[in-house]
Amino acid sequence: MNRSSLAKFVGAGVISLGLAITPLTLPATAQNTAETDSPTLDTTPLQETENDFNNFGWLGLLGLIGLAKLFPKASRTCTTS
């Protein structure tokens, strides 16, 4: 093994070990709700607000247009025999 592949192997090992140990360090929590005879229903009516200043559809469309530049066009070569 040369030095660069050894460094990649050790780096991948450190990352995988860190990802494996991280869940063990977090506190475990469980749902702690009291038992009730009937479920609680939210009877608050939905209130939709109209906000004309948030037009995220156009922002997404501009983002897609910007991403279109990243895809190369297929070159057309015409050969005649």
N, C-alpha and C positions, 0 to 999 in steps of 0.2 A: 504494500500500500504506500502510495506516495503521500506527501504531506497534505495536499489539498483534499484528497479523498478522506484522509483520516480526520481532518478538521470538519468536513461535512458530516461524517459519521458521528463524531462526538457532539456536534451541534444538534443533529437530529435526535440523538439520544437524550440530550439535556432538555430539549423542547418536549419530547414525548414523556419523559419522566416528570417534568413540571405539570403537564396536562393530566397525568395520572394521579399526582399527589394533591393537586388543587382541590378537588371535591372532598378529600379527606379532612382538609383544614377548615372547611366552612361549617357553620353550625347547622344541625339538622332541625327542621321545624315540621310540625305536623298540624293538621287542622284541629283546632280546639274549639269547637262550637258546641253549645248546649243542645241537647235533644229537645225538640219541640213537637207538639202534637200535630200542628199544621204548618205548612211552609209560609214564610212571610212573602207577601206579594206587594210589589211596588205599584201603587195605584196612581202615581204622579203622571199626568198627561205629558206626552212628548211635545216639546215646543221647538219647532224648527225656526232658526233665525236666518234671515236673508242677509248675506254679506256680499255685496257686489265688488268688494275690493280684493277678494281672494280668488283670483282666476288662475288656478294652478293647472288647468287643462292646457292653456296656451304655453305656460312655462315648460310643461312636459313635452309638448310638441316641438318647442325650440330645442330642447335637449336631444330629442330624436333626430332632428335635422343636423345638429352638431355631431352626433355619432355617425351619421351617414357618410361623413367625410373619411371615416376610418376604414371603410370597406372599399377595397380596390375594385375598379371596373375591369371586367374581362376584356382583354385585348382581342381585337378582331384582326386576324391575318387572313388575307385572301391570296391563295396561291392558284394560279392557273397553269395547266399543263399543255 
